[in-house]
Amino acid sequence: MLADMSLGNSELALARQVLTRGPVHRAELGERLGLSPASLTRLIRPFLERGLFVELGPSSACVGRPSKPLDIREDIGVFYGFKLTGKVLQLVVTDARANPLTQRSRVLLSRQPEAVAELVATMVEEMAHLPAAAENVVGRAASHAAMTGIGICLGGKVCNGRTVLRAPFLGWEDVDFAAMVEDATGLATVVDNDLVALTEGIHWFGSARDVTDFCVITIGAGVGWGLVVHDQIVNTPDTGLGLGGHIPLGESDFACPAGHHGCAYTLLSQPGLAQRAKSVVGEAMDYEELLARAAAGEAGPAKVVSDAANALGRFIALATNLTMSPTVVLGGEGLGLWDMASEQVLAAADAERDPDAAPLRVNVVMDGFLSWARGAAAMAVQQALARL
Ligand SMILES: [Zn+2]
């Protein structure tokens, strides 16, 4: 994704460092970017001249010339991050660090792409009519914003941050959705797979901000998989196919929609667990009921949940063994399983790791839709940096 950006690589790396770490001292920037003080000064000057960076007062207690840390101007940008499902459109408005300023949600009355693009435009427009407190923040940011834009994420396969090639929940194929939203709003727009967005948000502004290699596993309507290697997200033509959902993790007496028995979808997704509950317990129940009955000690539901915990542990072990990096971020709306059985999950994962391997670091993101929408906003921030 970063390779598409038109800023030079050095400028982009600098802007990213100041954005994600500011306020930051020049010495630290020089070290992180591998630049001499003279090169760094040359690189920083245009950002200062354009008012994108500010120098804060001296804060260093070091001997010698006091250093003035650099930061991004506080009101530099306002961004609109959307998570689009087959049923609702959820929005979080953020600053340039993807910090939420305000949020809202609308039910889709139509899944037609033009209608959804119009709804995006309506929700962006509504931000001009917010209650006073929020309006002050969003309005002030919007009126001074040097950077702004829209990021939209959805479950599906997306090409070049613009065209939705396939989105089964929406029934879309080959929809140039970014162009539609840009026509409707007049704002630069980036569209991508929701796992890509979530992973970018966690990588730039979230719990893995300081980690160069990690993976993301989400549990919900499906099982999602995201990967960052050498500080870059892995985003290939196969991203968005939900390949992580087909990793074999155990046994099941039914198959996923692609025909696999015992894949992650059958053992971990909410629809998969509902189906397992039906075959093991003999009656239909949804995910919440399954967890509640397992917590109450009922044998059948407890077995389904225990199998799921072992499957998640195996997934974590496979992910960390194959990528050779011990950090995993768990997310998605199906984390009730983790709440109930985290010790069992970790024990199952450790059992399939090497005793000499680095200890697992499992971060959990449990803020519902917000982390997806923040991820979409993070993509819009990345795109805006490229346009500076
Ligand atoms: Zn499968």
Residues whose N, C-alpha, C, O or C-beta is under 5 A from the ligand:
A	BS01	ZN	G245 H246 C256 A258 H260 C263 Y265
